[in-house]
Amino acid sequence: MDADVDMDFMFAILPADIKSSIKRHLSMNALKKQIRKSIISSFELSYYSEVIFATRAETGDYKSVSNDEWKKKLTKEQFYITRQKGTERAFTGEYWNTKTPGTYHCICCDAPLFESSTKFDSGTGWPSYYQPIGNNVKSKLDLSIIIMPRQEVLCAVCDAHLGHVFDDGPPPTGKRYCINSASLKLKPMQESA
């Protein structure tokens, strides 16, 4: 089969947002020429993968990101926790005892999830917050442990598993959002000059 036909077919099955992103970054003729000459390096392929991921980020279409794409973006631990609903061991996560002022963002999509001002020491070994930012966090019933139903906490933007929420937190909400550090990225508050 002709390389042009293969490329046209491959391009035809891509979602429209990804096609427009590729067109913005590289003309189809140039891409075909590079593939025909087999000179696309792994660096360039990684770049195109990032372009596709960035395009999905721009459109907020994280739900169509494949596991392979998430594996390229995340560490093994981050992937296990956020995409496979894993849990890090207590007292081992990067943020369980952090007091740095700032905003905690989703490691997958960068949505702001929790302010450090709502963080408290729950004694559990996981970062705990009494209130999320706006509607950026959602919860759903988790029956993975039949004898202990819980409320799973997810990023409302990309459905990343964050942890669980319990009704034993401090005022004013009475909630304890028990979150895996590996699902978060702290952006420290900018210090005044």
N, CA, C and O of each residue as an XYZ file, in Angstrom:
772
protein
N       0.840     -1.180      0.000
C       0.000      0.000      0.000
C       0.884      1.243      0.000
O       1.914      1.261      0.674
N       0.513      2.256     -0.724
C       1.259      3.503     -0.848
C       1.299      4.242      0.484
O       0.304      4.274      1.208
N       2.448      4.838      0.810
C       2.602      5.586      2.062
C       1.627      6.746      2.135
O       1.127      7.064      3.214
N       1.339      7.400      0.977
C       0.380      8.514      0.972
C      -1.009      8.032      1.373
O      -1.710      8.713      2.122
N      -1.413      6.858      0.876
C      -2.721      6.311      1.206
C      -2.779      5.981      2.686
O      -3.770      6.291      3.348
N      -1.723      5.351      3.224
C      -1.672      5.025      4.646
C      -1.811      6.285      5.489
O      -2.600      6.319      6.433
N      -1.052      7.317      5.153
C      -1.081      8.560      5.912
C      -2.441      9.236      5.815
O      -2.953      9.751      6.810
N      -3.039      9.238      4.604
C      -4.355      9.848      4.443
C      -5.384      9.119      5.299
O      -6.235      9.750      5.927
N      -5.307      7.788      5.324
C      -6.235      7.016      6.144
C      -6.027      7.316      7.621
O      -6.987      7.544      8.357
N      -4.750      7.316      8.059
C      -4.446      7.595      9.471
C      -4.946      8.981      9.855
O      -5.523      9.159     10.927
N      -4.730      9.949      8.997
C      -5.151     11.313      9.282
C      -6.676     11.419      9.311
O      -7.232     12.164     10.119
N      -7.346     10.682      8.440
C      -8.808     10.744      8.337
C      -9.496     10.252      9.603
O     -10.586     10.723      9.927
N      -8.885      9.314     10.326
C      -9.557      8.761     11.503
C      -9.288      9.556     12.781
O      -9.846      9.245     13.833
N      -8.440     10.577     12.695
C      -8.163     11.401     13.872
C      -9.336     12.322     14.166
O     -10.035     12.752     13.248
N      -9.562     12.634     15.472
C     -10.604     13.616     15.808
C     -10.266     14.981     15.208
O      -9.094     15.298     15.005
N     -11.285     15.783     14.926
C     -11.117     17.076     14.254
C     -10.199     18.015     15.020
O      -9.402     18.726     14.408
N     -10.295     18.035     16.360
C      -9.455     18.949     17.128
C      -7.975     18.592     17.003
O      -7.114     19.472     16.987
N      -7.692     17.309     16.916
C      -6.299     16.875     16.778
C      -5.796     17.182     15.377
O      -4.646     17.585     15.205
N      -6.655     16.993     14.364
C      -6.261     17.322     12.992
C      -5.871     18.791     12.891
O      -4.836     19.120     12.310
N      -6.683     19.665     13.447
C      -6.380     21.102     13.331
C      -5.096     21.445     14.071
O      -4.342     22.312     13.631
N      -4.838     20.772     15.196
C      -3.608     21.023     15.936
C      -2.388     20.589     15.125
O      -1.381     21.295     15.068
N      -2.497     19.418     14.502
C      -1.383     18.929     13.686
C      -1.158     19.869     12.513
O      -0.017     20.180     12.172
N      -2.237     20.320     11.896
C      -2.100     21.243     10.766
C      -1.427     22.537     11.197
O      -0.646     23.119     10.445
N      -1.737     22.991     12.426
C      -1.103     24.217     12.926
C       0.397     24.028     13.114
O       1.176     24.953     12.883
N       0.801     22.840     13.531
C       2.204     22.608     13.871
C       3.045     22.031     12.742
O       4.267     22.175     12.740
N       2.403     21.386     11.791
C       3.174     20.760     10.722
C       2.235     20.442      9.567
O       1.195     19.815      9.769
N       2.581     20.858      8.389
C       1.719     20.575      7.240
C       1.723     19.076      6.958
O       2.706     18.389      7.237
N       0.622     18.571      6.404
C       0.526     17.147      6.101
C       1.598     16.708      5.114
O       2.163     15.624      5.259
N       1.886     17.533      4.113
C       2.911     17.151      3.141
C       4.262     16.981      3.819
O       4.999     16.040      3.525
N       4.583     17.890      4.724
C       5.857     17.771      5.434
C       5.876     16.516      6.295
O       6.889     15.820      6.354
N       4.760     16.221      6.965
C       4.688     15.026      7.790
C       4.820     13.771      6.933
O       5.555     12.851      7.295
N       4.113     13.722      5.794
C       4.213     12.572      4.892
C       5.646     12.380      4.414
O       6.156     11.260      4.367
N       6.283     13.484      4.063
C       7.658     13.414      3.574
C       8.579     12.850      4.657
O       9.434     12.012      4.370
N       8.409     13.301      5.882
C       9.255     12.810      6.966
C       9.016     11.329      7.231
O       9.961     10.575      7.466
N       7.746     10.912      7.194
C       7.453      9.501      7.436
C       8.013      8.652      6.306
O       8.606      7.601      6.551
N       7.826      9.105      5.057
C       8.353      8.343      3.919
C       9.855      8.179      4.026
O      10.390      7.118      3.704
N      10.526      9.202      4.466
C      11.987      9.129      4.581
C      12.423      8.464      5.885
O      13.615      8.260      6.115
N      11.457      8.130      6.731
C      11.736      7.479      8.017
C      12.745      8.258      8.845
O      13.664      7.680      9.426
N      12.570      9.559      8.894
C      13.515     10.362      9.670
C      12.875     10.991     10.910
O      13.480     11.838     11.567
N      11.645     10.567     11.223
C      11.037     11.100     12.443
C      11.698     10.406     13.631
O      11.621      9.186     13.779
N      12.325     11.181     14.445
C      13.019     10.638     15.618
C      12.021     10.381     16.742
O      10.880     10.841     16.680
N      12.442      9.657     17.752
C      11.571      9.416     18.901
C      11.259     10.734     19.598
O      10.186     10.892     20.179
N      12.197     11.682     19.542
C      11.939     13.009     20.118
C      10.781     13.683     19.397
O       9.896     14.254     20.034
N      10.787     13.618     18.067
C       9.721     14.241     17.291
C       8.385     13.538     17.529
O       7.352     14.198     17.647
N       8.398     12.203     17.601
C       7.165     11.481     17.886
C       6.628     11.868     19.252
O       5.420     12.025     19.428
N       7.525     12.021     20.220
C       7.118     12.466     21.548
C       6.513     13.853     21.477
O       5.523     14.137     22.151
N       7.111     14.732     20.654
C       6.590     16.083     20.475
C       5.171     16.040     19.919
O       4.290     16.742     20.417
N       4.940     15.218     18.885
C       3.608     15.138     18.288
C       2.603     14.575     19.288
O       1.445     14.992     19.310
N       3.040     13.638     20.105
C       2.177     13.103     21.148
C       1.792     14.206     22.131
O       0.643     14.282     22.565
N       2.759     15.063     22.484
C       2.485     16.191     23.383
C       1.533     17.184     22.729
O       0.674     17.749     23.406
N       1.671     17.404     21.424
C       0.775     18.315     20.700
C      -0.656     17.794     20.784
O      -1.589     18.558     21.033
N      -0.822     16.492     20.575
C      -2.153     15.892     20.647
C      -2.704     16.029     22.059
O      -3.870     16.381     22.237
N      -1.865     15.751     23.080
C      -2.316     15.862     24.466
C      -2.676     17.311     24.787
O      -3.688     17.566     25.440
N      -1.857     18.261     24.334
C      -2.120     19.683     24.584
C      -3.414     20.129     23.914
O      -4.152     20.946     24.465
N      -3.685     19.602     22.748
C      -4.924     19.944     22.054
C      -6.123     19.473     22.860
O      -7.114     20.192     22.990
N      -6.033     18.282     23.393
C      -7.125     17.793     24.232
C      -7.242     18.657     25.481
O      -8.348     18.910     25.957
N      -6.121     19.107     26.010
C      -6.149     19.979     27.183
C      -6.834     21.296     26.863
O      -7.630     21.798     27.657
N      -6.521     21.864     25.684
C      -7.138     23.126     25.280
C      -8.650     22.994     25.164
O      -9.379     23.927     25.501
N      -9.122     21.864     24.698
C     -10.554     21.669     24.503
C     -11.223     21.068     25.733
O     -12.447     20.944     25.775
N     -10.418     20.690     26.748
C     -10.976     20.087     27.956
C     -11.465     18.673     27.742
O     -12.276     18.175     28.522
N     -10.989     18.019     26.699
C     -11.436     16.670     26.347
C     -10.521     15.616     26.955
O      -9.928     14.819     26.229
N     -10.401     15.604     28.270
C      -9.508     14.658     28.939
C     -10.091     13.254     28.987
O      -9.350     12.280     29.124
N     -11.397     13.140     28.876
C     -12.025     11.832     29.009
C     -11.705     10.912     27.836
O     -11.879      9.698     27.935
N     -11.234     11.486     26.717
C     -10.875     10.649     25.574
C      -9.383     10.333     25.528
O      -8.919      9.690     24.587
N      -8.626     10.776     26.531
C      -7.193     10.483     26.589
C      -7.027      9.000     26.924
O      -7.626      8.500     27.876
N      -6.218      8.315     26.143
C      -6.025      6.873     26.343
C      -5.082      6.608     27.512
O      -4.341      7.491     27.943
N      -5.123      5.383     28.013
C      -4.198      4.988     29.077
C      -2.747      5.127     28.633
O      -1.889      5.510     29.428
N      -2.467      4.819     27.368
C      -1.094      4.964     26.862
C      -0.634      6.416     26.928
O       0.514      6.695     27.274
N      -1.538      7.341     26.594
C      -1.185      8.761     26.667
C      -0.971      9.191     28.114
O      -0.044      9.948     28.402
N      -1.825      8.713     29.035
C      -1.634      9.050     30.448
C      -0.302      8.480     30.952
O       0.400      9.140     31.718
N       0.045      7.267     30.531
C       1.306      6.654     30.977
C       2.517      7.470     30.549
O       3.528      7.504     31.251
N       2.415      8.133     29.387
C       3.520      8.972     28.916
C       3.635     10.253     29.730
O       4.734     10.774     29.919
N       2.516     10.757     30.209
C       2.486     12.028     30.926
C       2.804     11.872     32.414
O       3.403     12.765     33.014
N       2.414     10.760     33.006
C       2.501     10.570     34.448
C       3.600      9.587     34.836
O       4.030      8.770     34.023
N       4.053      9.676     36.098
C       4.955      8.653     36.621
C       4.137      7.382     36.853
O       2.907      7.415     36.799
N       4.816      6.267     37.110
C       4.104      5.010     37.371
C       3.168      5.146     38.568
O       2.029      4.681     38.527
N       3.652      5.788     39.634
C       2.833      5.955     40.834
C       1.634      6.863     40.556
O       0.517      6.562     40.979
N       1.857      7.966     39.854
C       0.763      8.876     39.533
C      -0.289      8.176     38.672
O      -1.488      8.348     38.894
N       0.153      7.393     37.698
C      -0.782      6.656     36.846
C      -1.581      5.654     37.671
O      -2.803      5.573     37.545
N      -0.890      4.893     38.516
C      -1.546      3.884     39.355
C      -2.621      4.531     40.232
O      -3.730      4.009     40.346
N      -2.296      5.647     40.838
C      -3.246      6.283     41.754
C      -4.382      6.977     41.008
O      -5.550      6.764     41.333
N      -4.059      7.800     40.019
C      -5.093      8.620     39.376
C      -5.926      7.890     38.341
O      -7.111      8.185     38.189
N      -5.340      6.948     37.628
C      -6.073      6.294     36.541
C      -6.539      4.889     36.923
O      -7.479      4.368     36.322
N      -5.884      4.260     37.934
C      -6.262      2.908     38.335
C      -6.832      2.860     39.749
O      -7.019      1.781     40.310
N      -7.107      4.028     40.321
C      -7.739      4.156     41.640
C      -6.911      3.541     42.761
O      -7.450      2.909     43.669
N      -5.602      3.729     42.689
C      -4.710      3.217     43.716
C      -4.659      4.133     44.931
O      -5.269      5.202     44.949
N      -3.919      3.692     45.948
C      -3.726      4.477     47.173
C      -2.267      4.374     47.583
O      -1.691      3.286     47.620
N      -1.678      5.524     47.889
C      -0.301      5.502     48.391
C      -0.328      5.138     49.878
O      -1.340      5.331     50.551
N       0.779      4.615     50.379
C       0.868      4.271     51.801
C       0.813      5.537     52.652
O       1.333      6.581     52.259
N       0.191      5.439     53.798
C       0.089      6.568     54.721
C       1.475      7.054     55.127
O       2.408      6.261     55.258
N       1.600      8.352     55.324
C       2.820      9.022     55.792
C       3.984      8.920     54.808
O       5.133      9.126     55.198
N       3.710      8.606     53.539
C       4.790      8.498     52.554
C       4.679      9.537     51.443
O       5.663      9.793     50.748
N       3.525     10.130     51.262
C       3.310     11.064     50.167
C       4.018     12.393     50.387
O       4.296     12.793     51.517
N       4.296     13.054     49.293
C       5.043     14.316     49.318
C       4.360     15.407     50.138
O       5.045     16.219     50.760
N       3.036     15.448     50.155
C       2.323     16.574     50.774
C       1.627     16.266     52.091
O       0.937     17.139     52.618
N       1.772     15.077     52.644
C       0.997     14.726     53.829
C       1.277     15.681     54.986
O       0.387     15.925     55.801
N       2.478     16.222     55.078
C       2.833     17.093     56.206
C       3.284     18.479     55.737
O       3.905     19.210     56.508
N       2.990     18.847     54.515
C       3.428     20.126     53.946
C       2.591     21.271     54.504
O       1.370     21.171     54.626
N       3.270     22.351     54.836
C       2.588     23.550     55.354
C       2.723     24.731     54.389
O       2.290     25.836     54.715
N       3.303     24.526     53.233
C       3.542     25.597     52.266
C       2.226     26.200     51.781
O       1.342     25.473     51.329
N       2.088     27.539     51.872
C       0.861     28.178     51.353
C       0.816     28.097     49.828
O       1.830     28.289     49.156
N      -0.355     27.813     49.300
C      -0.514     27.730     47.853
C      -1.776     26.998     47.478
O      -2.684     26.823     48.290
N      -1.816     26.570     46.224
C      -2.978     25.872     45.686
C      -2.545     24.503     45.172
O      -1.540     24.375     44.474
N      -3.314     23.495     45.528
C      -3.053     22.136     45.077
C      -3.868     21.880     43.810
O      -5.089     22.039     43.793
N      -3.161     21.480     42.747
C      -3.779     21.254     41.440
C      -3.770     19.766     41.110
O      -2.984     19.001     41.667
N      -4.649     19.369     40.203
C      -4.690     17.995     39.705
C      -3.411     17.724     38.913
O      -3.042     18.515     38.045
N      -2.745     16.629     39.201
C      -1.502     16.268     38.512
C      -1.771     15.931     37.039
O      -0.872     16.046     36.206
N      -2.989     15.521     36.721
C      -3.320     15.124     35.351
C      -3.679     16.308     34.459
O      -3.155     16.429     33.352
N      -4.566     17.180     34.928
C      -5.088     18.234     34.048
C      -4.814     19.650     34.555
O      -5.157     20.622     33.882
N      -4.207     19.775     35.718
C      -3.819     21.062     36.292
C      -4.999     21.881     36.827
O      -4.834     23.070     37.097
N      -6.162     21.290     36.985
C      -7.294     22.016     37.570
C      -6.990     22.317     39.035
O      -6.485     21.446     39.743
N      -7.285     23.527     39.507
C      -7.080     23.840     40.925
C      -8.119     23.090     41.766
O      -9.318     23.176     41.500
N      -7.652     22.353     42.785
C      -8.547     21.501     43.563
C      -8.749     21.968     45.008
O      -9.879     22.022     45.494
N      -7.652     22.305     45.689
C      -7.731     22.667     47.106
C      -6.779     23.818     47.409
O      -5.677     23.881     46.865
N      -7.212     24.728     48.280
C      -6.348     25.795     48.789
C      -5.662     25.279     50.052
O      -6.259     24.527     50.822
N      -4.420     25.678     50.262
C      -3.696     25.250     51.457
C      -4.383     25.734     52.732
O      -4.218     25.130     53.792
N      -5.149     26.813     52.639
C      -5.849     27.347     53.820
C      -6.936     26.389     54.323
O      -7.407     26.534     55.451
N      -7.342     25.408     53.497
C      -8.358     24.431     53.921
C      -7.723     23.102     54.329
O      -8.432     22.142     54.628
N      -6.393     23.043     54.343
C      -5.673     21.814     54.710
C      -5.577     21.735     56.234
O      -5.382     22.749     56.905
N      -5.713     20.543     56.761
C      -5.586     20.351     58.204
C      -4.928     19.008     58.493
O      -4.896     18.126     57.635
N      -4.404     18.858     59.708
C      -3.739     17.616     60.111
C      -4.794     16.662     60.650
O      -5.302     16.836     61.758
N      -5.110     15.661     59.857
C      -6.137     14.687     60.248
C      -5.538     13.523     61.028
O      -6.266     12.717     61.606
N      -4.205     13.435     61.042
C      -3.552     12.324     61.732
C      -3.587     11.021     60.954
O      -3.202      9.976     61.477
N      -4.050     11.072     59.700
C      -4.208      9.845     58.898
C      -2.975      9.510     58.056
O      -2.806      8.369     57.625
N      -2.111     10.513     57.823
C      -0.944     10.280     56.982
C      -1.147     10.655     55.532
O      -0.249     10.461     54.712
N      -2.318     11.192     55.199
C      -2.601     11.698     53.862
C      -2.971     13.172     53.968
O      -3.514     13.595     54.988
N      -2.689     13.958     52.941
C      -3.135     15.351     52.965
C      -4.660     15.380     53.100
O      -5.372     14.657     52.404
N      -5.140     16.223     54.002
C      -6.575     16.312     54.235
C      -7.036     17.757     54.150
O      -6.358     18.666     54.628
N      -8.184     17.957     53.543
C      -8.752     19.291     53.323
C     -10.214     19.244     53.725
O     -10.857     18.200     53.611
N     -10.751     20.377     54.199
C     -12.164     20.376     54.559
C     -13.058     20.938     53.462
O     -14.283     20.876     53.571
N     -12.452     21.495     52.389
C     -13.279     22.057     51.322
C     -12.495     22.155     50.021
O     -11.364     22.643     50.016
N     -13.083     21.696     48.917
C     -12.435     21.854     47.608
C     -12.703     23.248     47.035
O     -13.501     24.013     47.578
N     -12.031     23.561     45.941
C     -12.254     24.830     45.235
C     -13.447     24.663     44.294
O     -13.421     23.825     43.393
N     -14.478     25.453     44.506
C     -15.652     25.451     43.625
C     -16.200     24.063     43.387
O     -16.360     23.277     44.321
N     -16.488     23.764     42.131
C     -17.019     22.454     41.733
C     -15.960     21.620     41.015
O     -16.294     20.774     40.185
N     -14.686     21.856     41.329
C     -13.604     21.159     40.636
C     -13.387     19.733     41.133
O     -12.609     18.976     40.554
N     -14.089     19.372     42.220
C     -13.991     18.025     42.776
C     -15.399     17.447     42.838
O     -16.352     18.135     43.201
N     -15.512     16.172     42.478
C     -16.802     15.499     42.578
C     -16.608     14.193     43.329
O     -15.482     13.723     43.490
N     -17.687     13.617     43.781
C     -17.575     12.343     44.493
C     -18.623     11.371     43.975
O     -19.649     11.763     43.421
N     -18.332     10.088     44.174
C     -19.288      9.043     43.803
C     -19.096      7.865     44.744
O     -18.030      7.696     45.337
N     -20.127      7.060     44.872
C     -20.096      5.912     45.767
C     -19.043      4.912     45.315
O     -18.989      4.540     44.143
N     -18.209      4.480     46.248
C     -17.152      3.507     45.988
C     -17.479      2.240     46.766
O     -17.442      2.234     47.996
N     -17.798      1.173     46.052
C     -18.130     -0.105     46.684
C     -17.025     -1.133     46.485
O     -17.278     -2.338     46.516
N     -15.796     -0.656     46.281
C     -14.683     -1.592     46.048
C     -14.398     -2.449     47.277
O     -13.869     -3.553     47.152
N     -14.742     -1.954     48.450
C     -14.662     -2.750     49.679
C     -16.107     -2.903     50.157
O     -16.678     -1.976     50.732
N     -16.686     -4.062     49.919
C     -18.116     -4.297     50.148
C     -18.538     -3.946     51.567
O     -19.603     -3.359     51.759
N     -17.741     -4.286     52.555
C     -18.150     -4.042     53.946
C     -17.902     -2.597     54.392
O     -18.256     -2.213     55.506
N     -17.279     -1.790     53.494
C     -16.977     -0.415     53.869
C     -17.232      0.536     52.700
O     -16.284      1.016     52.079
N     -18.511      0.818     52.390
C     -18.783      1.760     51.299
C     -18.230      3.144     51.639
O     -18.339      3.612     52.772
N     -17.632      3.788     50.630
C     -17.041      5.111     50.827
C     -17.428      6.001     49.667
O     -18.000      5.541     48.679
N     -17.111      7.288     49.793
C     -17.310      8.238     48.712
C     -15.952      8.515     48.072
O     -15.069      9.107     48.693
N     -15.799      8.082     46.833
C     -14.567      8.343     46.088
C     -14.553      9.799     45.644
O     -15.591     10.349     45.277
N     -13.379     10.425     45.677
C     -13.215     11.806     45.231
C     -12.475     11.791     43.903
O     -11.431     11.152     43.767
N     -13.035     12.514     42.909
C     -12.474     12.584     41.559
C     -12.302     14.038     41.140
O     -13.022     14.919     41.609
N     -11.349     14.276     40.262
C     -11.236     15.583     39.624
C     -12.436     15.708     38.681
O     -12.690     14.816     37.872
N     -13.163     16.809     38.789
C     -14.353     16.997     37.955
C     -14.002     17.269     36.497
O     -14.858     17.136     35.622
N     -12.753     17.648     36.222
C     -12.342     17.971     34.859
C     -11.903     16.719     34.099
O     -12.320     16.510     32.960
N     -11.065     15.884     34.719
C     -10.480     14.746     33.981
C     -10.787     13.383     34.588
O     -10.296     12.367     34.094
N     -11.583     13.340     35.638
C     -11.955     12.084     36.309
C     -10.787     11.362     36.975
O     -10.855     10.152     37.190
N      -9.726     12.080     37.303
C      -8.611     11.450     38.017
C      -9.079     11.064     39.419
O      -9.760     11.841     40.090
N      -8.710      9.863     39.855
C      -8.988      9.441     41.231
C      -8.064     10.239     42.146
O      -6.851     10.275     41.938
N      -8.648     10.878     43.160
C      -7.866     11.688     44.100
C      -7.757     11.022     45.463
O      -6.702     11.066     46.095
N      -8.838     10.408     45.916
C      -8.883      9.808     47.248
C     -10.329      9.568     47.645
O     -11.140      9.120     46.835
N     -10.649      9.874     48.914
C     -12.008      9.670     49.426
C     -12.399     10.823     50.343
O     -11.537     11.533     50.861
N     -13.687     11.003     50.538
C     -14.185     12.039     51.439
C     -14.997     11.364     52.545
O     -15.767     10.436     52.300
N     -14.798     11.860     53.774
C     -15.463     11.305     54.953
C     -16.157     12.433     55.717
O     -15.830     13.607     55.545
N     -17.106     12.063     56.551
C     -17.884     13.041     57.313
C     -17.327     13.265     58.719
O     -18.098     13.479     59.655
N     -16.020     13.219     58.882
C     -15.428     13.419     60.210
C     -14.412     14.565     60.213
O     -13.450     14.549     60.982
N     -14.633     15.553     59.351
C     -13.725     16.693     59.253
C     -14.121     17.830     60.175
O     -15.142     17.760     60.859
N     -13.306     18.882     60.192
C     -13.562     20.025     61.069
C     -14.621     20.973     60.486
O     -14.992     20.850     59.318
N     -15.105     21.917     61.304
C     -15.977     22.970     60.773
C     -15.185     23.793     59.764
O     -13.958     23.810     59.863
N     -15.775     24.447     58.842
C     -17.214     24.680     58.743
C     -17.964     23.603     57.962
O     -19.195     23.611     57.971
N     -17.277     22.674     57.286
C     -17.981     21.711     56.420
C     -18.233     20.363     57.087
O     -19.186     19.667     56.736
N     -17.384     19.988     58.047
C     -17.491     18.664     58.647
C     -16.981     17.559     57.738
O     -17.161     16.378     58.036
N     -16.337     17.934     56.619
C     -15.821     16.960     55.638
C     -14.312     16.808     55.779
O     -13.607     17.747     56.148
N     -13.833     15.601     55.475
C     -12.390     15.344     55.400
C     -12.119     14.732     54.037
O     -12.412     13.562     53.794
N     -11.550     15.551     53.146
C     -11.127     15.076     51.834
C      -9.731     14.505     52.021
O      -8.755     15.244     52.146
N      -9.651     13.181     52.038
C      -8.398     12.458     52.277
C      -7.817     12.135     50.897
O      -8.344     11.287     50.177
N      -6.718     12.825     50.533
C      -6.252     12.843     49.146
C      -4.841     12.254     49.029
O      -3.994     12.477     49.894
N      -4.603     11.511     47.964
C      -3.263     10.984     47.683
C      -2.365     12.114     47.187
O      -2.741     12.854     46.277
N      -1.186     12.249     47.780
C      -0.226     13.278     47.345
C       0.118     13.141     45.868
O       0.290     14.143     45.175
N       0.219     11.908     45.384
C       0.633     11.674     43.996
C      -0.397     12.174     42.986
O      -0.094     12.269     41.796
N      -1.601     12.493     43.436
C      -2.618     13.017     42.519
C      -2.586     14.542     42.469
O      -3.363     15.163     41.743
N      -1.683     15.141     43.245
C      -1.634     16.598     43.389
C      -0.326     17.204     42.912
O       0.702     16.532     42.823
N      -0.394     18.499     42.607
C       0.795     19.306     42.319
C       0.579     20.636     43.046
O      -0.365     21.367     42.748
N       1.455     20.939     43.994
C       1.345     22.181     44.762
C       1.975     23.329     43.990
O       3.126     23.254     43.559
N       1.204     24.383     43.826
C       1.735     25.619     43.251
C       1.811     26.625     44.384
O       0.792     27.182     44.793
N       3.021     26.864     44.899
C       3.171     27.765     46.052
C       2.678     29.170     45.746
O       2.740     29.642     44.611
N       2.185     29.826     46.797
C       1.740     31.202     46.687
C       2.950     32.071     46.389
O       4.012     31.885     46.983
N       2.794     33.023     45.470
C       3.890     33.923     45.120
C       4.156     34.861     46.288
O       3.233     35.486     46.810
N       5.408     34.961     46.697
C       5.756     35.849     47.797
C       5.803     37.290     47.317
O       6.226     37.573     46.196
N       5.365     38.189     48.175
C       5.403     39.607     47.841
C       6.834     40.100     47.848
O       7.648     39.688     48.674
N       7.126     40.993     46.910
C       8.499     41.517     46.832
C       8.689     42.664     47.810
O       9.777     43.233     47.890
